[in-house]
Amino acid sequence: MNASASIPLARLAALALTLLTTACPGDDHGWVEASTPPETMVLSPSEPRVQRRVQVRVAPKPGEKLEFSLLNLGIEATRLAWSTPGENIPEVHPWLRVRVFDERDERLVKEHVLVFDRPELTLPWPLAFGPDLPKPLREFEATYRIEFERQGPPSDGTIQVDWRLDGSALTPYPDMKHLQLTLTLL
């Protein structure tokens, strides 16, 4: 490659770096974060489904008039374990499905299915979701239903899921005391 061909590439790289820097929140933005308390649930072939509801609310603190532009939510599984009935792993491996529904319109927002091929799983969690915000909002409130469902018979054993819901909202102020994010298990 000659020197004249490398100049446009260098300029292009500098332009890309400049655009990337301006697109990322800097010192004039801040993230407000919240989490639900950790929860443990056990799913069995006879009781294969558990539902949880969580209310998400983002709003400025009283007297504030700011807007937020992004809301991220994620189910973080801290432990996924399959307890098999004996010492050997059975031939039929159970699956676990996690589905998230927006109760405002009963729309399926996110779904993830995994198959247990061994007693403990390490996964690429959290399972991320969030509303599409077409423009900055002053307030947002929604209730999401999270369904954990385990395959029933012929699979055996129990599946333990340790999880929590994490959330973060982007505020235009670096001082995050102006915005409230609450995640409430119902």
TORKOL-4160 file (C-alpha; in steps of 0.2 Angstrom, whole numbers, padded with zeros to 4 digits, m for minus):
186
<pt num="1" X="0000" Y="0000" Z="0000"/>
<pt num="2" X="0007" Y="0017" Z="m0005"/>
<pt num="3" X="0007" Y="0033" Z="0006"/>
<pt num="4" X="m0007" Y="0041" Z="m0004"/>
<pt num="5" X="m0019" Y="0027" Z="m0001"/>
<pt num="6" X="m0016" Y="0027" Z="0018"/>
<pt num="7" X="m0021" Y="0045" Z="0020"/>
<pt num="8" X="m0039" Y="0043" Z="0016"/>
<pt num="9" X="m0040" Y="0028" Z="0028"/>
<pt num="10" X="m0032" Y="0038" Z="0042"/>
<pt num="11" X="m0045" Y="0052" Z="0039"/>
<pt num="12" X="m0059" Y="0039" Z="0039"/>
<pt num="13" X="m0053" Y="0031" Z="0055"/>
<pt num="14" X="m0052" Y="0049" Z="0063"/>
<pt num="15" X="m0069" Y="0053" Z="0058"/>
<pt num="16" X="m0076" Y="0036" Z="0064"/>
<pt num="17" X="m0068" Y="0039" Z="0081"/>
<pt num="18" X="m0075" Y="0057" Z="0082"/>
<pt num="19" X="m0093" Y="0051" Z="0078"/>
<pt num="20" X="m0091" Y="0036" Z="0090"/>
<pt num="21" X="m0086" Y="0048" Z="0104"/>
<pt num="22" X="m0100" Y="0060" Z="0101"/>
<pt num="23" X="m0113" Y="0046" Z="0100"/>
<pt num="24" X="m0108" Y="0040" Z="0117"/>
<pt num="25" X="m0115" Y="0048" Z="0133"/>
<pt num="26" X="m0101" Y="0058" Z="0140"/>
<pt num="27" X="m0099" Y="0068" Z="0156"/>
<pt num="28" X="m0115" Y="0078" Z="0153"/>
<pt num="29" X="m0125" Y="0062" Z="0155"/>
<pt num="30" X="m0128" Y="0049" Z="0169"/>
<pt num="31" X="m0136" Y="0032" Z="0171"/>
<pt num="32" X="m0149" Y="0029" Z="0185"/>
<pt num="33" X="m0149" Y="0011" Z="0190"/>
<pt num="34" X="m0160" Y="0000" Z="0201"/>
<pt num="35" X="m0162" Y="m0019" Z="0204"/>
<pt num="36" X="m0175" Y="m0030" Z="0212"/>
<pt num="37" X="m0170" Y="m0041" Z="0227"/>
<pt num="38" X="m0163" Y="m0057" Z="0222"/>
<pt num="39" X="m0175" Y="m0072" Z="0220"/>
<pt num="40" X="m0174" Y="m0090" Z="0220"/>
<pt num="41" X="m0187" Y="m0102" Z="0212"/>
<pt num="42" X="m0187" Y="m0121" Z="0209"/>
<pt num="43" X="m0196" Y="m0128" Z="0194"/>
<pt num="44" X="m0201" Y="m0147" Z="0194"/>
<pt num="45" X="m0210" Y="m0158" Z="0181"/>
<pt num="46" X="m0225" Y="m0157" Z="0192"/>
<pt num="47" X="m0224" Y="m0138" Z="0194"/>
<pt num="48" X="m0216" Y="m0132" Z="0178"/>
<pt num="49" X="m0220" Y="m0114" Z="0178"/>
<pt num="50" X="m0218" Y="m0098" Z="0189"/>
<pt num="51" X="m0223" Y="m0081" Z="0184"/>
<pt num="52" X="m0217" Y="m0065" Z="0192"/>
<pt num="53" X="m0224" Y="m0047" Z="0188"/>
<pt num="54" X="m0213" Y="m0032" Z="0189"/>
<pt num="55" X="m0218" Y="m0014" Z="0188"/>
<pt num="56" X="m0206" Y="m0002" Z="0180"/>
<pt num="57" X="m0207" Y="0017" Z="0183"/>
<pt num="58" X="m0196" Y="0031" Z="0177"/>
<pt num="59" X="m0200" Y="0049" Z="0182"/>
<pt num="60" X="m0191" Y="0065" Z="0187"/>
<pt num="61" X="m0191" Y="0068" Z="0206"/>
<pt num="62" X="m0204" Y="0080" Z="0212"/>
<pt num="63" X="m0201" Y="0098" Z="0206"/>
<pt num="64" X="m0189" Y="0092" Z="0192"/>
<pt num="65" X="m0194" Y="0093" Z="0173"/>
<pt num="66" X="m0181" Y="0083" Z="0164"/>
<pt num="67" X="m0183" Y="0069" Z="0152"/>
<pt num="68" X="m0174" Y="0053" Z="0149"/>
<pt num="69" X="m0170" Y="0045" Z="0132"/>
<pt num="70" X="m0165" Y="0027" Z="0135"/>
<pt num="71" X="m0172" Y="0013" Z="0147"/>
<pt num="72" X="m0163" Y="m0004" Z="0148"/>
<pt num="73" X="m0169" Y="m0019" Z="0158"/>
<pt num="74" X="m0161" Y="m0036" Z="0160"/>
<pt num="75" X="m0165" Y="m0052" Z="0169"/>
<pt num="76" X="m0149" Y="m0058" Z="0177"/>
<pt num="77" X="m0148" Y="m0076" Z="0181"/>
<pt num="78" X="m0134" Y="m0078" Z="0194"/>
<pt num="79" X="m0137" Y="m0097" Z="0195"/>
<pt num="80" X="m0145" Y="m0110" Z="0184"/>
<pt num="81" X="m0144" Y="m0128" Z="0191"/>
<pt num="82" X="m0152" Y="m0144" Z="0186"/>
<pt num="83" X="m0153" Y="m0157" Z="0201"/>
<pt num="84" X="m0155" Y="m0174" Z="0193"/>
<pt num="85" X="m0164" Y="m0188" Z="0202"/>
<pt num="86" X="m0149" Y="m0200" Z="0202"/>
<pt num="87" X="m0130" Y="m0199" Z="0200"/>
<pt num="88" X="m0131" Y="m0201" Z="0181"/>
<pt num="89" X="m0137" Y="m0188" Z="0170"/>
<pt num="90" X="m0154" Y="m0194" Z="0162"/>
<pt num="91" X="m0156" Y="m0196" Z="0144"/>
<pt num="92" X="m0169" Y="m0183" Z="0143"/>
<pt num="93" X="m0162" Y="m0166" Z="0146"/>
<pt num="94" X="m0175" Y="m0153" Z="0152"/>
<pt num="95" X="m0176" Y="m0136" Z="0144"/>
<pt num="96" X="m0180" Y="m0119" Z="0152"/>
<pt num="97" X="m0189" Y="m0105" Z="0143"/>
<pt num="98" X="m0190" Y="m0087" Z="0150"/>
<pt num="99" X="m0203" Y="m0076" Z="0142"/>
<pt num="100" X="m0206" Y="m0057" Z="0145"/>
<pt num="101" X="m0223" Y="m0050" Z="0141"/>
<pt num="102" X="m0228" Y="m0031" Z="0141"/>
<pt num="103" X="m0245" Y="m0031" Z="0151"/>
<pt num="104" X="m0250" Y="m0015" Z="0142"/>
<pt num="105" X="m0254" Y="m0025" Z="0126"/>
<pt num="106" X="m0249" Y="m0043" Z="0131"/>
<pt num="107" X="m0235" Y="m0042" Z="0118"/>
<pt num="108" X="m0221" Y="m0054" Z="0119"/>
<pt num="109" X="m0206" Y="m0043" Z="0122"/>
<pt num="110" X="m0192" Y="m0056" Z="0124"/>
<pt num="111" X="m0190" Y="m0075" Z="0124"/>
<pt num="112" X="m0175" Y="m0086" Z="0128"/>
<pt num="113" X="m0174" Y="m0105" Z="0128"/>
<pt num="114" X="m0160" Y="m0116" Z="0134"/>
<pt num="115" X="m0157" Y="m0134" Z="0136"/>
<pt num="116" X="m0148" Y="m0141" Z="0152"/>
<pt num="117" X="m0134" Y="m0153" Z="0145"/>
<pt num="118" X="m0126" Y="m0153" Z="0163"/>
<pt num="119" X="m0131" Y="m0149" Z="0181"/>
<pt num="120" X="m0124" Y="m0131" Z="0181"/>
<pt num="121" X="m0125" Y="m0119" Z="0167"/>
<pt num="122" X="m0115" Y="m0103" Z="0163"/>
<pt num="123" X="m0125" Y="m0092" Z="0151"/>
<pt num="124" X="m0123" Y="m0076" Z="0142"/>
<pt num="125" X="m0135" Y="m0067" Z="0153"/>
<pt num="126" X="m0143" Y="m0055" Z="0157"/>
<pt num="127" X="m0158" Y="m0057" Z="0145"/>
<pt num="128" X="m0159" Y="m0039" Z="0140"/>
<pt num="129" X="m0175" Y="m0030" Z="0134"/>
<pt num="130" X="m0183" Y="m0013" Z="0136"/>
<pt num="131" X="m0196" Y="m0002" Z="0127"/>
<pt num="132" X="m0192" Y="0007" Z="0111"/>
<pt num="133" X="m0193" Y="0025" Z="0115"/>
<pt num="134" X="m0196" Y="0035" Z="0099"/>
<pt num="135" X="m0192" Y="0051" Z="0108"/>
<pt num="136" X="m0186" Y="0057" Z="0125"/>
<pt num="137" X="m0200" Y="0055" Z="0139"/>
<pt num="138" X="m0203" Y="0063" Z="0155"/>
<pt num="139" X="m0212" Y="0048" Z="0163"/>
<pt num="140" X="m0213" Y="0029" Z="0159"/>
<pt num="141" X="m0223" Y="0016" Z="0168"/>
<pt num="142" X="m0226" Y="m0002" Z="0163"/>
<pt num="143" X="m0229" Y="m0019" Z="0171"/>
<pt num="144" X="m0220" Y="m0034" Z="0163"/>
<pt num="145" X="m0224" Y="m0052" Z="0166"/>
<pt num="146" X="m0209" Y="m0064" Z="0167"/>
<pt num="147" X="m0213" Y="m0082" Z="0164"/>
<pt num="148" X="m0201" Y="m0096" Z="0169"/>
<pt num="149" X="m0206" Y="m0112" Z="0162"/>
<pt num="150" X="m0197" Y="m0129" Z="0163"/>
<pt num="151" X="m0201" Y="m0144" Z="0152"/>
<pt num="152" X="m0212" Y="m0156" Z="0160"/>
<pt num="153" X="m0212" Y="m0175" Z="0159"/>
<pt num="154" X="m0203" Y="m0185" Z="0152"/>
<pt num="155" X="m0188" Y="m0175" Z="0160"/>
<pt num="156" X="m0184" Y="m0177" Z="0178"/>
<pt num="157" X="m0176" Y="m0167" Z="0192"/>
<pt num="158" X="m0178" Y="m0149" Z="0197"/>
<pt num="159" X="m0171" Y="m0133" Z="0190"/>
<pt num="160" X="m0166" Y="m0119" Z="0202"/>
<pt num="161" X="m0166" Y="m0102" Z="0195"/>
<pt num="162" X="m0158" Y="m0088" Z="0205"/>
<pt num="163" X="m0161" Y="m0071" Z="0197"/>
<pt num="164" X="m0165" Y="m0053" Z="0198"/>
<pt num="165" X="m0171" Y="m0039" Z="0187"/>
<pt num="166" X="m0159" Y="m0024" Z="0183"/>
<pt num="167" X="m0163" Y="m0008" Z="0175"/>
<pt num="168" X="m0154" Y="0008" Z="0170"/>
<pt num="169" X="m0161" Y="0024" Z="0162"/>
<pt num="170" X="m0151" Y="0038" Z="0154"/>
<pt num="171" X="m0153" Y="0055" Z="0160"/>
<pt num="172" X="m0146" Y="0071" Z="0152"/>
<pt num="173" X="m0138" Y="0076" Z="0168"/>
<pt num="174" X="m0123" Y="0069" Z="0176"/>
<pt num="175" X="m0130" Y="0072" Z="0193"/>
<pt num="176" X="m0142" Y="0057" Z="0194"/>
<pt num="177" X="m0152" Y="0064" Z="0209"/>
<pt num="178" X="m0165" Y="0072" Z="0197"/>
<pt num="179" X="m0172" Y="0055" Z="0190"/>
<pt num="180" X="m0180" Y="0040" Z="0199"/>
<pt num="181" X="m0180" Y="0023" Z="0192"/>
<pt num="182" X="m0190" Y="0010" Z="0202"/>
<pt num="183" X="m0192" Y="m0009" Z="0199"/>
<pt num="184" X="m0206" Y="m0016" Z="0210"/>
<pt num="185" X="m0210" Y="m0035" Z="0211"/>
<pt num="186" X="m0229" Y="m0037" Z="0212"/>
